Amino acid sequence: MPLSPFASWMLEQEARALLTRLGRVQPLAMQESMLPAAGLLPETQTAIERFLIAGRRRLRAMMVRFLEWLRSPEAAQSDAETAQRRFTNLRLRLIGVLTQFDVFENVVTQRSENETGVWLSGLDVASADALRLRGHYYEAPPIVCYLDRGMGAAIRRSRTRLPGGGSNPVAIIKIPRERMIGSGIASSLAHEVGHQAAALLALLESVRPLLRRKAEERPPERAAWQLWERWIGEIVADLWAAGRVGIAATMGLIGVVSLPRVFVFRINTADPHPAPWIRVKLSAALGRAFYPDAGWEQLTELWESYYPRSGAPAQEVELLMMLERTIPEL
């Protein structure tokens, strides 16, 4: 049906409300109070603010154009359905902008917490150091860390798509609160940084064809090599952690994957993470290659004493043994 004056007025009021909501989103630097020592690194703060400001400016310009269109002769000849569709598109874009703001606001707000803020600032520096690589192989993006619930750390890598569109200007690392004391913090931090490094170096794209070739050339061990290919993303991150923080990487990993026995031996082909039992063994082997020392063997024996193979499902143990035999060639 034609766009009536009443429908046009209603949509104009809603669009003006969207503009008001957008105007209330201020730069993070104008809202968050924190100790100077807890603040974001300057390049991180700048990257985040530039990204958010650019998104708000684009959306504001779209809203202004919509209001101008509502008052134009073209709108008078249009219909209510078309006008409502254009408004709904604007509203969804605003939700995307607000979602992006919340992603970073949740990270920055913790910087105002007593003690936590300074810890997080230190993790930012440690992460940047763990990502730094001699030889200028890539331009390292800014990194920001925050704490969250749960057991697993995670990273929202730089240059990946954010909710609502746009490329993430910084890498965001989530660290479980329970891991802030002990070896687990170094292990988790370096592991998540390893995911970012692997993406910057395109490591997975270069390694996967080699693993597929191994599976084709070694039929008796095909199942093992197929699993290594499935798990290679997490393996490369574990490799980076072992190279950066040494034996703390494996010690922290043991803390993370020390689960009820049934889960430690379980091989889930749909899971990108290696089965915990073999993952710890591989981490120790990688660390031993970087830093040869008897301590790695001692740590491996400790892990096997926690989770002896006796009593585990025979089929899974057989496959785990095959995986362990192929570690030297990995």
N, C-alpha and C positions, 0 to 999 in steps of 0.2 A: 504494500500500500504506500501511497506517497508520503514523503516526509512532512508531517504536519508541524505548525509552529510550536505546539506543545511538546512533541517528540524532540524537536530541535533544541528547545529550551532545556528539557530534562537532560539530554546528552551533554549540553554545554555545561550545566552545573556539575555533572559527574566528572567531566574532563577537568574543570577548574579544581575540583576536589583532588583529583590525581596530581595536578600541578602543585597544590598546597602540600600534599604528602611528600612529594619529591623534594620540595623546598626545605622540608624539615630534616632531611638527611644531610648532615653536616660532615665535613672532613673529620676523620678519626682524631687528628691532632688537636681539634677544637673541643673534643668531648672527653677524652680519657685522661685521667690524672694518674701519674705514676712517678716513682723515683727516677731521676735521670739515668741511674745505673740499670734500671729495668726496661728502659726504652728500646724500641726497635733500632736496628742499625740504620743509619741514614739512607743507604741505598734501598733497603727494604721498605722503609716508610715512604720514600719517594715513589717507588714502583707501585705500591698499593694505592696511594692517593691519586696518582696519575690515571691509573686504570679506572678507579671508581668515579673520578671527576669526568673522564671522557664518556663513560656510560651515561651519567646523569645529563650531560650536555646534549648527547644525541637524543635521549628520550624527551628532554624538554623541548627541543626543536620540533620533534614529531608531534608533541601535544599542541604546541602553538600553531603548527600547520593545520592540525585537525580543527581547532577552534576557528581559524580563518576559513577553512573549507565549509564549516557549518553556516557561516554567514554569507557564503558566496552564492551566485545564481546557479552554479553547478549543483550545490546541495539541494536547492529548492526544487530542482528537476529530478532529484534522486528519490529513493524510497527509504522508509524507516529501517528495513532489514539491512540495507547496505551501510547506513550510518551506524547502526548498532554493531555490525561486524567490524567496522573500522575502530570503534571505541573499544570493543572487547580486545582487539589486538593490542591497543595501547595499554590496557589494564594488565594484560598478561606480561607485557614487556616491563611494566613497573614492578610486578611481582618478581621478575627475574633480577632486576636491579637491586631490589630490597634483599633478595636471597644472597646475592653476591656481597652486599654490605654486611649481612649477618655472618657470612663465612669468616670475614676478616675481623668483624667486631668481636666475635666470640674469642678469637685468638688474642686480640689486643686487650680486652677487658681483664684477662688474668694477670696482666702486667701490673695491675693496681693492687693485687693481693699481697699481703704482708709476706715477705721472704720469697714467695713463689715467683714474683716478677723478676727478681734479680737472678734466680735460678734459671728461668727461661731465657733471659738475656745471655747468660753464660752458655746455654745449650745452642743458641743461635750462632755464637762464635765458634763453638766446638763443631757444629755442623758445617759451617763454612770452611773450617780448616780440613775437615774430613773429605770435603768435595774438591778441595784444591788439588790440582794435578800439575806437576812440572811438565813443561814442554808445550804449553798453550794448545792443548788438544781441543779445548772448547772454552766458551765463555760461561763461567759458572753463574747461575742465577742466584738472586738473594734467597735466603732460607729463613723461615720463621717457625718456631716450635710452640706447642701448647699442650696442656694436659687434658686427659679425658678418661672416662670410665672404661672398663673392660680389661682384657688381658693382652690384646695384640696392638702393637704399634702399627702405624700406617703413614703413607705419604700421598698427598695430592701434588703430583709433579708439576713443575713449572712448564708452561706452554701447552698444557692440556686444557680441554674445554671445561668451562665453569658452568654451573646451573644458570640458565638464562642466556647463555652464549658468551662468547669472548674467550680469549686465551689467558690462562692464569699467569699473572706477572711474577709470582714468587712460588717457591716450593714450600708447602705447608706440612710439617711433620707432627703427627699426633703421638704423644707418649703416654702410656697408662700411668696413672698416679702411683700405683703400687710398685712401679719399677724405678722410682726416683732414687732409691737407696740401694746400693749394691752394684755388682758387675753388670746387671741387666741394662742399666741406662746406657752405658758405652756401647754394648752389643746392639741394642735396638736402634740407637741413633745412627751408628755406622752402617747398619743393615739398610735402613730406610734411605740414607744418603746413597748407598750403592744402587738402589733402584733408579735414582735420578742420574747418577753417573752412567749407568748402563744405557739409559735412553739417549743421553748426550753423545755417547760413543757408538751407538747403534750396535752394541755387543751381541744382543740376542739374534739380530738378523744375520750376523756373521757366524755364530756358533751353531745355530739350529741345523743348517745344511750338513755340517760335519757330523752331527749326531745322527741325522737320518741316514747318512752314508754308512756309519758304523752299524746301524740296525740292518741295513741291506747286506753288508759284507759279512756279518757275524750272525747267521740264523740261530745258532744255539743260544745266543745271548740277546736275541732281538727284543724280548720283553723288557730287559734291563735298560737297553739303550732307548727304547721308546719312552720309558719312564723318565730317564734323565732328560730327554727332550721336553717332556711335559713339565718337568720341574725346573728347567734351566733358569727361568727368571728369578726364582728364589735362591738358586745355587749361586748365581753371579752376585747377588746381593750379599750372601754369606761369604763369598770370596772377598768382596770388598771390605767387609767387616773384619775378617781375619787379617787382611793386609794392613788395615788401619789401627786396630786396637789389640792385635795379637791374641793371646790366650784368653783375654777377657771376652772376646767374641764367642768362643765356645762355652765358657763358663756361663755367660749370660744366656746363651741359647739353651743350655741345660735347664736353667731356671724357668725359661718360657715353656719348654715342651715336656717338662716333668708332669705328666698327666696320669690318670689311671691306666694301668697296664694295657688294657684292651685297645686304647687309642694310640699308644706308643708304637705298637707293632702293626697297626692297621694301615694297609696300602689302599688309598682312595684315588683311583685314576682320574676322578673329576676334580680333585683338589690340586691347585698349583704348588702347594707346599709338599716337600718330600715327607715320607713317613718319619716321625720323630726319631725312631731308633737309628735309621741309616743317616738321617740328617746330621745328627751329632757326630757320628763316625766320620762323615765327609768333612764337616767343619774342622775337626781335629786334623784330618789329613791335609787339608788346605793350609791350615796354620803351620803344620810341621814343615811344609814345603817353603813357606816364607821364613820361618824362624826355627831351624832344627834344634830340638832340645828334648831331653828325656821327659819333661813335664807333660808333653802331649800324650805320651803313652800312659802315663800315670792317670791322666784325666780320662782317657778312653777306658782304662780298666775300671775306674770309678763308675763310669756310665754303665758298663756291662754288669757291674755288681748291683746297681740299682734295678736293672731290667735284664736279668738272665734270660737267654733264649729258651731254656727248658720250660716246657709247658705252654709256649706260644703256639698258635696254629701252624701246623707243619707246612701248609702251602705257602703261607706268608713268610715263614722262616726260610724256606728254600729260595724264594725270590729275593729276600733280603741278603742272603748269602751270595747270590749271583750279582746283586748290585755291589756288594762289598768287594767282590773279586775284580769288578771293572773300574773301581775307583782309581787305581794307578794310571789307567789309560784315559781317564776323563779329562 
